[in-house]
């Protein structure tokens, strides 16, 4: 399917970009925390912007990283249930999981955006940014979680049923 292949390429690029941004955010946050320690213990003048800035960066790299984890299948799951389920039940469980994760990501995006807009007029303490900026990672991460899970849902719909796992095959002495 050409549309699914195009979506796959776009989502793969978004996933890589989110991972790179997460890594850069982690490095920049480490630098900001280092500067806070230097300011507090060496200069005796702790900068007020480092803590809210670090927390904002942490929100971004955690939520972007979580979205990449959804795409890569690195999130928590009930693998033993999938392993021993019959192929049709396994497929149903996988599809239901993708639908629920897509809905969860969409809700995160919607309500994160709503919170950001409702608090945009207030200023953050210690840094001259709107308070709503604190909730943008929820909106961005949620949108990516929804998109990445939706892509996995579409891929699972078009793939053939998995082969059944023979009971006791892992204990075979052949």
Secondary structure, 3 states (H helix, E strand, C coil): CHHHHHHHHHHHHHHHHHHHHHHHHHHHHHHHHHHHHHHHHCCCCCCCHHHHHHHHHHHHHHHHHHHHHHHHCCCCCCHHHHHHCCHHHHHHHHHHHHHHHHHHHHHHHHHHHHHHHHCCCCECCCCCCECCHHHHHHHHHHHHHHHHHHHHHHHHHHCCCCCCCCCCHHHCCC
